Amino acid sequence: MRVISKFFLTLLFLLLISISYLSIFGFETERFNSQIINKIKENDKNIEVELKKIKLVLNPFKFKLNVKTVGANFKTQNKLIEIESIKSLISLGSFFKNRFSIENLEISTKSLEIKNFISFSRSFRNMPELFILEKAVKKGYLIANIKLEFDEKGKIKDNYEINGFVRDARVNILNKYSLQKVNFIFKYKKDDLQIDEMFLSLNNLDFKSEKIIVKKTKNDFLIRGDINHKKFDMNEENIDQFIKPFLPGFSIEKTVFSSENTFSLQIKEGFKIDNLEINSNMIIEQLSVKNDFDLKNFFPNINNTISLKNNKVDISYKKNALFVNGKGDIIYQNKEDELNYNFFQKNEKLNFETSLKISDNPLTIKFLNYKKNENEKILIDIKGSKDKKNKIFINSLNLIENKNKISLKNLSINEKFEITKLDELNLEYTDEEKQKNLIKFSKKKDEYHLIGPVLNANNLIDKILSENDKDSYININSKINIDIDKILLDSEHYLQNFSGYLIIKNKEIFKADLNGNFSDNKKLNFTINFLDNEKITTLYIDKAKPIVRRYNFIKGFEEGSLDFYSSKKNGESASQLKIYDFKLKELPLLTKILTLASLQGIADILSGEGIRFNEFEMNFRNKGNLMTIEEVYAIGPAISVLMDGYVEKNKLISLRGTLVPATTINKFIGSLPVLGKILVGSKTGEGVFGVSFKIKGPPKNLETSVNPIKTLTPRFITRTLEKIKKN
């Protein structure tokens, strides 16, 4: 018994020693090489496998053998796959039965070309996405660890894993985007790919991502992750590729920015992108956009380019809708202003909310005669939208400058930057002439109403009398009813109880009837009517000065009443202007003519107390930029003038005429048989004397010449007699 016990103890000891040795050190063999090769070829017969000796290590607790070989090579499609190691696990039962049953394989590669690795992976599972990926990848290297499990029939189970990292890869997407210098760690399971710590250059722009997840669902791929970048100074090509598709309505010229972004998208068959979502936090150091709007009437120093500077912007893109929320500085004139903005764009329609604080830049609203005070700040809040035809709709606009307030509701502006609709305008401000304006413009049903305590109509009068109606930026077709307690014509004159109406069609005053009273019961009446396609305009005002003083070349105009009549048809107008019983103190052209004609005494009167005229009459025609002056006739106690010619707007003035002292006229008429005695009585004197003159040249460089005459023209005599008879 003792011998038997020793035998079994010795046998047990040797067995333990053997198990320990096999568990720790194992042993090498080539016995199963052919079985491993055959198992691999079951998945792809084209794979050539080169194996070295296999090391077996016992796992006594699982009753299995750990199998490992180092330095194997796979060849497929003439491409070499160098393997660092291959590991597997087999049961002891299959080992003793000489039947090698592989439960799993773990393959660790050396540094491989990515394209070769993709080809190798397709040998095990030929998925469409791997084919597409193989076509897109142009270069790069990877190291991978592949874990495979086999079912009882030797087929690879769906729980396979591929882990590793990629370096220096280059991928082309749709021949439009080039991914370069791609480096990342990846984890791939069935239908799931996770990419960590990725660095890449997209069309020469450097990006970084902490995590990107790709998940396959049926025939689609869902991709989500983050991507960040430091400062980008984008060139024109980058702007066209990455920004303009999301902001098609803006002509971006330059941008410098950094951002942190999260995204998700769906890639369908044919690489069609769907359900794109982007959330971005941006720091815009500079964003320059071409200014496509003519805004000089509002911002006198407006630049051709509008730039954002040091803006913090949050951007969200979802379901083809773009949300933008930002604030920072804006440069659109000479100095910076503060800007807050919210945009929402979908289906080519842009909704916006904007707040602009103007500090040191100018602001004017010419048709309101408004100008920002130099030392004041203005806050402008705007809510509105812009459609695909560049039509702008302003839901509300509020301008606040200290005590000045301007607000409007429901303003429509067409693609030509013309106002086509306005529901309400409230004005409470002091204008550029230091005049107070308190007025309300509102729409009720199909008509507008302009009402209020006081309005400075200085600019409005210029507009009404202008021959350039079609150049107006107001394109509202409606009737405007007017009822204003006090309307200022200039700094000295005003009307009370100014009332009536205007009818506007096609940017033109179609009909008008306006009336008002001066404080001394003198009146103003203005009318416009259309008769047989002929526009008839009349203006009668008992005080001519508020109208005449608008012409800078006339100084010191006093007293007088004005009567204006104009007929316009087919773009051409015939007009007559009459002014009665007035005095002039300064008229540079007339002064020069008198001086050249050696009539210094009359010239001194003109520049002193002034020369009185009984009547001034001007008959003229306008067509385009050409004014044809058929006749200008002025008669007074001191002198009389007859003149005609033409004026080409902003280019050339050409006038000729006759000037005669009143004493000469009286002496000449008095010498006429019978008629002279009836009109002026018998007078003695010297012969007839006057001057003819010419005025010609550009408006800022006129040349004047005179010639003495002894015989007055029949036309001058006729017109003088007509006026004397009338008077």
Secondary structure as UniProt FT lines:
FT   HELIX           2..24
FT   STRAND          27..29
FT   TURN            31..32
FT   HELIX           33..41
FT   TURN            42..43
FT   TURN            45..46
FT   STRAND          48..50
FT   STRAND          54..59
FT   TURN            60..63
FT   STRAND          64..70
FT   STRAND          73..76
FT   TURN            77..78
FT   STRAND          79..91
FT   HELIX           92..96
FT   TURN            97..98
FT   STRAND          102..109
FT   STRAND          112..113
FT   HELIX           114..124
FT   HELIX           128..136
FT   STRAND          137..150
FT   TURN            152..153
FT   TURN            158..159
FT   STRAND          161..173
FT   TURN            174..176
FT   STRAND          177..189
FT   TURN            190..191
FT   STRAND          192..202
FT   TURN            203..204
FT   STRAND          205..217
FT   TURN            218..219
FT   STRAND          220..234
FT   HELIX           236..242
FT   TURN            243..246
FT   TURN            248..249
FT   STRAND          252..268
FT   HELIX           269..271
FT   STRAND          272..290
FT   TURN            296..298
FT   TURN            300..301
FT   STRAND          305..318
FT   TURN            319..320
FT   STRAND          321..331
FT   STRAND          336..346
FT   TURN            347..348
FT   STRAND          349..358
FT   STRAND          364..365
FT   HELIX           366..368
FT   STRAND          370..371
FT   TURN            374..375
FT   STRAND          378..386
FT   TURN            388..389
FT   STRAND          392..401
FT   TURN            402..403
FT   STRAND          404..413
FT   TURN            415..416
FT   STRAND          419..430
FT   TURN            432..433
FT   STRAND          436..444
FT   TURN            445..446
FT   STRAND          447..456
FT   HELIX           458..465
FT   HELIX           469..471
FT   STRAND          478..488
FT   STRAND          494..505
FT   TURN            506..507
FT   STRAND          508..517
FT   TURN            519..520
FT   STRAND          523..531
FT   TURN            532..533
FT   STRAND          534..541
FT   HELIX           545..548
FT   TURN            549..550
FT   TURN            552..553
FT   STRAND          558..569
FT   TURN            570..571
FT   STRAND          572..584
FT   HELIX           588..596
FT   TURN            597..598
FT   HELIX           600..607
FT   TURN            608..609
FT   STRAND          611..623
FT   TURN            624..625
FT   STRAND          626..635
FT   STRAND          639..648
FT   TURN            649..651
FT   STRAND          652..661
FT   HELIX           662..670
FT   TURN            673..674
FT   HELIX           675..679
FT   STRAND          690..697
FT   TURN            699..700
FT   STRAND          703..709
FT   HELIX           714..726
//
